[in-house]
């Protein structure tokens, strides 16, 4: 037993951070970040950190419930020697049934600790899919949240001028306004990729009609995320069938929260892409979803809930290690203010570069 892996202290705590502007989608909005963090420290003083981004309006999880689960896990981990972080993660999975954001935080902290004690970057824990090398540099899209036409224009102008080349536009509240917003972003950034995220706001017929109206104006999104309610598998399949052979991928987000969901989506030809997020499935199951999807020719997006620089940077490592993601949607730090808005590997142009990454994730939130 290697005692450098012995956990001496473990603490879970809620940390808040202000948003620079509200994050609005079809089903709700965030006005601040209020996430649960976990810090594990070895007897040698090496710490690993994890974060749970609780999206109550999407997953039904709560901050108090997540905090309680992580406090219980922290109590169980004190004094334990965790040399095999993956098997420790799997031991706790049952205790976090229905609280995948909590599970993600636990896995993140254990894997961060493991990579720091070993002196390797976090991405080294994830072997590339299909024998590719790690992909250490890539760019994120930027989200145009639900809002007015002027707000959409302002976001597009600011981020296009900063060099962003992929705009993920939230739609699904007001079809007429959505159409105007998408056209405005395309006009301001004509060479950029357009991604639409309806967050379940349409039915199959209205979604296809909306895409036709965009096509008539020369706008063809590269990807359409979660057009219909999460259990509307027929609607998803109908849209996917209608768009087969077109340049628009149909991507499940809310519909796929687990490996079982991913299998169902793939086996029923319901989608051509899947959005993986730590907070939906945890980290290890997220990697399994990615491997399954990649093996079946399904394209992959890596996304985030309202996550701080810690979870966003952990996700960047995950994307770098697995090297199978075509769409990176990890822009939430651009909506934050303060210490938690800063990832050491993300620049103001939306470009991640992990070539010089040190041990672990590389972000150490301060616990008061
Ligand atoms: Mg989404």
Boltz pocket constraint, residues with backbone or C-beta under 6 A from the ligand:
constraints:
  - pocket:
      binder: B
      contacts: [[A, 197], [A, 199], [A, 225], [A, 226], [A, 253], [A, 254], [A, 275]]
      max_distance: 6.0
